[in-house]
Amino acid sequence: MALAAEGNQALYDNALMGILQNCGKLPPFLDAVFSFLARRTDFYVLMKHERAKMGFPPGVAESMVLQAFKKYEVLTRKKEAEIMRQEETKKVERMASPPSSGGVREGGEDGELAVSIATQETPPADEINQRKEEGDGGGGGEGETQETEKVASKKAEGSEDKKKRTKAFNYTSDVYNGADMDSYQWSQTVTEVEIKVGLEEGTTAKHVKVDIQNERIRVEILHPEHKVVLDGKLTNRVKVDESMWNVDRETSTLCINLEKSKELMWKSVLEGEKEIDITKIDNTRNIGEFDDEAQAAIQRASYDHHMKMQGLPTSQDKKAHEMLKKAWNADGSPFKGTAFDPSQIQISGNWN
């Protein structure tokens, strides 16, 4: 869904790029955007009452801008982290490559020069010359060469092991309200849990077996070697029909999304695993995730809070005020026949 949303946003790139080129710099571009919102929409209009069809409760429009900023800030940080991870992987692969005859080889797409392992382990030139002079009669030079080759071989083996470990955990550490585990990482919002498992390069969906049940989950990697990554009872129930998984071939990552049955924060994915402190995590929820009725209730609460802070009547106060006004001249009312004056009856809010 995130990829689809990003693709839809790209539909506006040409129009936005034209505006940006016309403005020349970002500040005028942003000014043009917010000028449009102010002139052609109700973005800056404050709701006068809870049933108003235009505008937003105080603070809601500003919150929408901040949420949009934070959304793409997080996505940008993730992309930066992924680029750094790829560069680190390339470094490991270059270190693991056999040394070239000249002691220096080309590496990377940018054509930068990387010193080979054998060259790094070779003593300075003046020291080598001194050793050759001392070992002319005893064949010491050959022994030194063999020793250097052994060291280089060990270094290459170690780098190869490190490269394999890097590929085995080929995901970006971007846990949100979750944790990095030994074989996977997990994040969560109030409504869902996301699990990421690093895969060997070339692993496809047919090499993965994921069994999601209401209270259990089992994840197996079948290639290049069989291993069970996750197997156990979930700490809370999930909605099987709304949960899904896929393999991201570009990042060699298995992504599993579990839809929570209840909107609560999890301490861990499986029972018995190390738990996180849920009192220190972000359990807020984007207002756009709620249904229309819930959004209206949130906007009403925000409106009431703002009015109350200013000493003005809230939506409930206004309802009470209207009921009182109707009953003022009703039969049996002690105020019948007099001018309506709410100050004679205790009612919250400033009605002056």
C-alpha positions, 0 to 999 in steps of 0.5 A: 500500500505504501508503494502504491501511495508513493506511485500516486504521489508521483503523478503530480511531480510534473505539475509541482516541478513546474511550480518549483522551477517557476519559484526558483527556491523552496521558501517561495514554493512553500509560500505558494502552496500555503497561499493556495490553501488559504485562498482556495480551501478552508484549511485555515478556517476555524470551526465556529461550532461542532456542526460547522461544515467548513474549517477545522478545530483549533490545532488540527490543520497544524497537526496535519502539516506536522504529520505529513512532514514526519511521514516523509522524514521517516521515509527519507531516514529509512532510505538513507540508512538503506544506502549506507547499508548497501555501501557497507555491504559493498565494502565487505565484498571488496575486502573479500575479493582476491588481491590483484597483482599490482596490490591495488584494485578498482572497486565500487561503481564510482571507480574509487581505488581500494587497497587489497588485503595483501597490500594492507598486510605487506610491510613498508618498502624500505623494510622489505628491501632490508629483509631481502638484503638480509635473506639473499643467501638463505631464501628468507624472501620466499618465507616472507612471501608465504607468510604474507599470503597466509595472513591475506588468506585468513583475512579474506576468509574472515571477510567472507564470513562477515559478508555472509552475516551481513547478507543474512541480516540484510535489513535496515534497523528502523524498529518503531515501538519494537526491538531488534531480535537475533533473527528478525526485527519488529515494529508496531502501531496501535493496529498492526505489527510489522516483522522483518527477516533478513534473507540471503540474496536471491531468496524468493517467496517460494523459498519461504513458508509463513504460517499465520494463525490467530494465536501462533506464527511459524516462519521457515526459510527453505533456501539455501539452507532450512531454518526456522526463524519464528515459531511460537505463540503470539502474545496477542491474537491477530486477524488472519484474513487481514494479515499478509507477507511478501518478499522484497527482492531489492532488499532481500527482506521478508516483510510480515504484517500482522493485523491486531485483533485488539488495539493495544501495544505489544510487549513482544511478538512471541510469549517468552521473548524479551519484552519492551517497556511499553510505557516508553513507546509512542502509542499515538495514532494518526487521526486519519486511521479512525472512522468518520464517527471517531474523527468527528468525536476527536475534532469535537473534543479538540474544539471543546478543549480549545474553547474551555482553555479560553473560558468560552462555552464548549459544545456541551455548554451550547447544547445546555444553553439552547435547552435552557433558552427553550425552557425559559418561557415554558409553562411552569417556568419561574422565568416565564415572561422575563427576558432570557438571562443565562447569568441567573442560572449556573452554567459554565462558559462565558456568555457575555 
